[in-house]
């Protein structure tokens, strides 16, 4: 019984040592596998960084170049394929002869083999759609990646955008309202309003529905602007309103409208103060106003004292005339001053001589007149004496009878 008691603990200790050795061996193998996993290159995923460069828009009639970039690292290239939609139209296989192959494609576009290779495809007369590049690595991995991109063929407008409904003059507080329309294109142009080269906020514009030309499958856009004219809008009395039309990055055109601030005008001399300096109706573009000219002084012609037409006085031209006249006077004065002074002196001498002669003649005439008056007075006195004598003689004759 004692031997049995001693023997059993020895057997149990031997079993525990064997289990510990097995566990240690298992941990060694696991660590070895982890090291192999992390430190040995994984050649099955060597193909990486696959990307495409596809133009988002191409003008109709232009060519397009599609680029497929990839990194093979330790792998060899097996094939590169290009698809439009689900239809393959180009393949590059370096181990085959010929390496480049093209397949019939619907839509009228063609591939220029002379300009194409393992990464680039040159397409003439491309069509809109989804283009996909498929890259496959060679054995043993045969990894394959697909990358896609959209391309749209654009029909550009033939004319600039047009601004309508905007007058040439506005007063502060007036409501400025107008439309910008784009010419027909495919797709419709993206229209943007600008005030003094600053984009108009969305709450001041309204976009109308796309107008479609079903015969040619073209589209046109219309955007309305509506805002109140304030002092901040006018820079030196002018406001520049602009509408830009953009289609992707291949088309940008603009239309501009210059607006003059309608300010109170100074009354013209000789006019009635009851006249308004500028009519309340807005001048239209057909009234002969050139919106690129300077501000003009304008008044109503309602008053009877006014003329039959509007009077326009360009302020800058008047100032220019004054300056030119001053320069001419200065030049003439410096050049002809001696001659003018001589003429003036001669004229003054002649005038003094004539004045003296006239004074002498007047004095002589006055003396003669005085003599005449004296002679006349003496004659009247003599006649009076004769009459008195005749009267005396008559009285004496009557007494004698």
Beta strands, then each sheet from edge to edge (+ up, - down):
strand 1: 48-53
strand 2: 57-59
strand 3: 64-71
strand 4: 77-84
strand 5: 87-92
strand 6: 100-102
strand 7: 110-111
strand 8: 120-124
strand 9: 129-137
strand 10: 144-154
strand 11: 162-164
strand 12: 169-170
strand 13: 175-181
strand 14: 190-195
strand 15: 198-199
strand 16: 205-207
strand 17: 211-213
strand 18: 218-220
strand 19: 222-228
strand 20: 238-247
strand 21: 251-261
sheet 1: 1+ 3- 8+ 7-
sheet 2: 2+ 10+ 9- 4+ 5- 6+
sheet 3: 11+ 13- 19+ 16-
sheet 4: 12+ 21+ 20- 14+ 15-
sheet 5: 17+ 18-
end
